[in-house]
Amino acid sequence: MSSSPPTRLPSLGAALPIGFASQASAQAPPNGSFVATLGRDTVAFESYTWSGDTLSGTSLTAYPTARVRSYRAVFGTDGRIRNLHLDVGPSGPSSVGFAAPEWGSGRAELGPAGDVQDFDMTGSTTKYLVARVPEVDLAAREKAWAARPQPGSLSPRDTASARIGDATVTVDYGRPSMRGREVFGGIVPWGRVWRTGANAATRLITDHELVIGGQPVPAGTYSLWTIPARDGWTLVINRQHGQWGTEYHPDRDLVRVPLTMTHPDRPVERFTITVADGEAGEGSIAFAWERTRARVEVRTHAEP
């Protein structure tokens, strides 16, 4: 069995893109505060100060536990970060685009003076919406958040496993939640390859050869991806594994198979993968979220 999936340091918060956006106007206010939401949940507050070529700030995040971070970023004339220091505590135009390798792309809306009003990061891997708010008392917020039960990861890691014939079949994946958002056709676009979970790429592990959706899959470890579409889903089994969920290489695909679709009457709040055994070496893998359930048959032998 391969090693555990990779982990990443949490993003620094909302304010780092201000370093890019502030290049658009020398009149932008030197400080401000933001609140970040993920669907209906508040996930972070942040206050920053912009001075010359240096952006300094403090952020308070709620997940997995209440935690304060302070950072200082020095920017070059090209808008790139030349120096970044992070301390992790115990606990022009109307808009500008920005991109970061681990976030993906987003959009910052600017006020008349060039001050950033909000970020729409739903096109990125974080899916946050970030809005400017009046000055935030971070110390009071930290105390309140630290006193409540700690919520844990936004998208906790989980496994689904079953014995199908002679094979032990395991899927390791992250479990994002709806949080009041439109999922398919919303935060998960139609017609694009989706990581089928959150954070590290979803992994399929089998110790015997399988037949998935009629296609042979040798014993081994793979990454699983899907392509959601209005008229049906496609399951992608890829030879690469152990990578972050934004790293997909189609040239390493093993097989692509269609999925059987149903639509539950009640929405599924947290993304769920199920591996089920059946009779005579037959079983299935199913993916459920929102009002969608996609399923594929799994066998340990070819159909006669």
WOMOHU-V215375 format. One record per run of one state. SS is the DSSP state (a for helix, b for strand, c for the rest). FROM is the first residue (numbers start at 1). LEN is the number of residues. If there is no record, write none. Layout:
ss | from | len
SS | FROM | LEN
SS | FROM | LEN
//
This chain:
ss | from | len
c | 1 | 15
a | 16 | 9
c | 25 | 6
b | 31 | 8
c | 39 | 2
b | 41 | 11
c | 52 | 2
b | 54 | 8
c | 62 | 5
b | 67 | 9
c | 76 | 5
b | 81 | 8
c | 89 | 6
b | 95 | 6
c | 101 | 3
b | 104 | 7
c | 111 | 5
b | 116 | 5
c | 121 | 3
b | 124 | 1
c | 125 | 4
b | 129 | 5
c | 134 | 4
a | 138 | 10
c | 148 | 9
b | 157 | 8
c | 165 | 2
b | 167 | 8
c | 175 | 2
b | 177 | 1
c | 178 | 6
b | 184 | 1
c | 185 | 3
b | 188 | 1
c | 189 | 4
b | 193 | 2
c | 195 | 5
b | 200 | 1
c | 201 | 2
b | 203 | 4
c | 207 | 3
b | 210 | 3
c | 213 | 2
b | 215 | 3
c | 218 | 2
b | 220 | 8
c | 228 | 6
b | 234 | 5
c | 239 | 5
b | 244 | 1
c | 245 | 5
a | 250 | 3
b | 253 | 6
c | 259 | 1
b | 260 | 3
c | 263 | 5
b | 268 | 10
c | 278 | 4
b | 282 | 9
c | 291 | 1
b | 292 | 8
c | 300 | 5
//
